[in-house]
Amino acid sequence: DIFVRIRKTKARLAEVKTAMEGNESISKRNANQPPSITERLTYILWATWETTSDVTKTQSDAFSIAAGEFSDRLNELKSLVETDLHGIEQDLENADAPYTPGRLPEWQPE
């Protein structure tokens, strides 16, 4: 069913967003959670913004972790867009579903 696939794709996209930005619900309650990719990069930027010294081992490690996590999330995002979303769009087109924002119609002049 296309609606199940849409829900699963939306849930996977939410997981990617959480990895990138952290869990907003946990943050609102001031509970501890592992640092997100964005938080790691923000820490590095904040710590090195007005300094002329070299990066620390901690900052270098934070960048390595963020880079590895980002690479994984980017691959997952590419898969979502190129495979899952493309398949859903194709199914919507085949079902003659009405236009949805971001979905390009298949048009042929008559």
N, C-alpha and C positions, 0 to 999 in steps of 0.2 A: 504494500500500500504506500502510495506516495507521501501521505501525511506522516506515516511512521518514519520514513526516510528523512523527511524534512525535520522532524523532531530530533532524530539521532544526529543529523548534521548540525543542527542548532546547539545541541548539548556538547558536541565535540568542539565547536567554535567557542563556546563558553569556557571550556577547559583550556583552550589556547589563550584566551583573554586572561584567565586567572593566572596562568603561568607567566604571562607578560606583566600583569599589573598587580597581582596578589588578590586575595579573597576579600572583597569589599565588606562582606558581612562580618567577617572576623575582625577586620580593621576597625570597624565602627564600634566594636565592643572592647577595643584595646587588648585583645588577646594575642598571644604570641603565634607567629606563623613563620615558615621559612621565607627568607627574602625573595621577592620576585625579581625577574630580569631587570625591570625598570628600576627597582629599588637599589639593586647592585650598581647599576650604571649611574644613578643619581648620586650614590655615595662616592663613587670615584670622581665624578665631576665636582661635587661639593668639596672634596678633600684636596683636589689639585688645582682648583680654579685660580687662586692668587698665589701660587707658590712656584718657586723656580727650582725646587729640589726634585730629584727623581722620584718616580712612583715607588711606593713601599711594596713589600712582599704581599701584604694583605690586599692592597689595591690590585696588584697583578693577579693574585689568586681569584679575587672577585671578578675581574674581567674574564679570566679563563672559564670560570664557572658560567658566567652570563653568556659568553660566546657559545659554549657547548649547549646550554639550554636553549638559546635562541636558534641555533642550527636545527635542533630537534623540532622546535615549534614551527620554524619556517617550513621544514619538510612536511609537517603535518598540515599546515595551512595550504601549501601548494596542492597536496593531495585532496584536501577539502574542495578547493576551487576547481582544480583541473578534472577531478574524477567525480566526486560526489555531487557538487553543485552543477556541473555540466550535465550529469545524468538526470538530475532532477529537472533542470531547464528543458532538456530534450523530451522528457516524459510529459511535462506541462505543454510543450509545443505539440506533441503528438496527440494529446488529449484536447487540443484546441482550447486550452485554458485562456482566459482573458489576460491581457498584458499585465505584467507585474514590474515594478520599478527595478531597473538594472538588467532586466532580461531583454535581450535584443530579439526582435521578431525575425522569423524566417520569411522573407518576402520575395516573391517572384512576380515580375510584370506579367499580366495576362495577355 
